[in-house]
Amino acid sequence: MKIGFVLLLILLIGNATRALSGVYKQIDEHGNVTYSNVQLNNAEKIDLPPIVVVPSVDAEGIDDRIRQRRENKIITEQRNALEEKIAEETERLERIKAEYQDGNPDRLGSERNYQRYLDRVERLKKEISLREANMRALQQQLEALPHTE
């Protein structure tokens, strides 16, 4: 029993080393190329170049760098959105101020009633105040954003 086990072990080791011994290329009668680790009757052994092992990149702190880049991207997007809102708000404010004309806007044809004119002037004045307050709030939000690298 012990001898049978030893013979089986020797056979397995012999086959394993034969399988790991190389790569063989065989071309059949139709010109098909087959690569194998088992040597067949007309196969030729191929010498392959050694495997190049590249050392790993220093991954120390990679999670922090990735997190920082994501945060910077989010901050940049927020900054761009705020700058866009400020530009829109500035444009609206300038249009309203142009219509307001320092408290003396032109009377519209629909404002035959003087009270309608006064109501529109008051509405323009309130809208200017509201737009200016919006501008200040947007500027404060923009200044509160951290600076990106």
C-alpha positions as CSV (number, residue, x, y, z in Angstrom):
1,M,0.0,0.0,0.0
2,K,2.8,2.4,0.9
3,I,4.7,1.6,-2.2
4,G,1.6,2.2,-4.4
5,F,1.1,5.6,-2.8
6,V,4.7,6.5,-3.4
7,L,4.5,5.4,-7.0
8,L,1.3,7.5,-7.5
9,L,3.0,10.5,-5.9
10,I,6.0,10.1,-8.2
11,L,3.7,9.9,-11.2
12,L,1.7,13.0,-10.3
13,I,4.9,15.0,-9.6
14,G,6.4,13.8,-12.9
15,N,3.2,14.9,-14.8
16,A,3.1,18.2,-13.0
17,T,6.7,19.1,-13.8
18,R,6.1,18.0,-17.4
19,A,3.0,20.3,-17.6
20,L,5.0,23.2,-16.2
21,S,8.0,22.6,-18.4
22,G,7.1,24.9,-21.2
23,V,4.8,26.0,-24.0
24,Y,4.5,24.0,-27.2
25,K,3.3,25.2,-30.6
26,Q,1.7,22.7,-33.0
27,I,0.6,23.4,-36.6
28,D,-1.9,20.8,-38.1
29,E,-2.3,19.8,-41.7
30,H,-4.8,22.7,-42.3
31,G,-2.5,25.3,-41.0
32,N,-4.3,25.9,-37.7
33,V,-1.9,26.8,-34.9
34,T,-2.5,25.4,-31.4
35,Y,-0.5,26.2,-28.3
36,S,-0.4,23.9,-25.4
37,N,1.6,23.0,-22.3
38,V,1.6,19.3,-23.3
39,Q,4.1,18.2,-26.0
40,L,2.4,16.3,-28.8
41,N,4.0,14.4,-31.6
42,N,5.1,17.2,-33.9
43,A,4.9,20.2,-31.5
44,E,7.9,22.5,-31.1
45,K,8.9,24.1,-27.8
46,I,8.6,27.9,-27.7
47,D,10.9,30.0,-25.5
48,L,8.9,32.8,-24.1
49,P,10.4,36.0,-22.8
50,P,10.5,36.3,-19.0
51,I,7.5,37.9,-17.3
52,V,8.0,41.5,-16.4
53,V,6.9,42.3,-12.9
54,V,6.1,45.9,-12.3
55,P,6.2,47.0,-8.7
56,S,2.9,48.5,-7.3
57,V,2.4,52.2,-7.2
58,D,2.7,53.9,-3.8
59,A,-1.0,53.8,-2.8
60,E,-0.4,55.5,0.6
61,G,-2.9,58.3,0.9
62,I,-4.7,57.5,-2.3
63,D,-8.1,57.5,-0.6
64,D,-7.4,61.0,0.8
65,R,-6.3,62.2,-2.7
66,I,-9.4,60.8,-4.3
67,R,-11.7,62.3,-1.7
68,Q,-9.9,65.7,-2.0
69,R,-10.4,65.6,-5.8
70,R,-14.1,64.8,-5.4
71,E,-14.5,67.6,-2.9
72,N,-12.7,70.1,-5.2
73,K,-14.9,69.1,-8.1
74,I,-18.1,69.6,-6.0
75,I,-16.8,73.0,-4.8
76,T,-15.9,74.0,-8.3
77,E,-19.4,73.1,-9.5
78,Q,-21.0,75.0,-6.7
79,R,-18.8,78.0,-7.4
80,N,-19.7,77.9,-11.1
81,A,-23.4,77.6,-10.3
82,L,-23.2,80.6,-7.9
83,E,-21.4,82.7,-10.4
84,E,-24.0,81.9,-13.0
85,K,-26.8,82.9,-10.6
86,I,-25.0,86.1,-9.8
87,A,-24.7,86.9,-13.4
88,E,-28.4,86.3,-14.0
89,E,-29.3,88.3,-10.9
90,T,-27.1,91.2,-12.1
91,E,-28.7,91.2,-15.5
92,R,-32.2,91.3,-13.9
93,L,-31.2,94.0,-11.5
94,E,-29.8,96.2,-14.3
95,R,-33.0,95.8,-16.4
96,I,-35.2,96.7,-13.4
97,K,-32.9,99.7,-12.6
98,A,-33.1,100.9,-16.2
99,E,-36.9,100.7,-16.0
100,Y,-37.0,102.4,-12.6
101,Q,-34.9,105.4,-13.8
102,D,-34.0,106.6,-10.3
103,G,-37.6,106.7,-9.2
104,N,-39.0,108.4,-12.3
105,P,-40.0,105.7,-14.7
106,D,-41.9,106.5,-17.8
107,R,-45.6,106.2,-17.6
108,L,-47.1,103.3,-19.6
109,G,-50.2,103.7,-21.7
110,S,-52.1,101.3,-19.4
111,E,-51.3,103.6,-16.4
112,R,-53.8,106.4,-17.1
113,N,-54.8,106.1,-13.5
114,Y,-51.9,107.7,-11.5
115,Q,-52.3,105.2,-8.7
116,R,-51.4,102.4,-11.1
117,Y,-48.2,104.3,-12.0
118,L,-47.3,104.8,-8.3
119,D,-48.0,101.1,-7.6
120,R,-45.6,100.1,-10.4
121,V,-43.0,102.4,-9.1
122,E,-43.3,100.9,-5.6
123,R,-43.2,97.4,-7.1
124,L,-40.0,98.3,-9.0
125,K,-38.5,99.7,-5.8
126,K,-39.3,96.6,-3.8
127,E,-37.9,94.4,-6.6
128,I,-34.7,96.3,-6.7
129,S,-34.3,95.9,-3.0
130,L,-35.1,92.2,-3.3
131,R,-32.6,91.7,-6.1
132,E,-29.9,93.6,-4.2
133,A,-30.5,91.4,-1.2
134,N,-30.3,88.3,-3.4
135,M,-27.0,89.6,-4.8
136,R,-25.5,90.1,-1.3
137,A,-26.7,86.6,-0.2
138,L,-25.2,85.0,-3.3
139,Q,-21.9,86.9,-2.9
140,Q,-21.7,85.7,0.8
141,Q,-22.3,82.1,-0.3
142,L,-19.6,82.4,-2.9
143,E,-17.1,83.9,-0.4
144,A,-18.0,81.1,2.1
145,L,-16.9,78.4,-0.3
146,P,-13.4,77.1,0.4
147,H,-10.7,77.8,-2.2
148,T,-9.7,74.7,-4.3
149,E,-6.1,73.8,-5.1
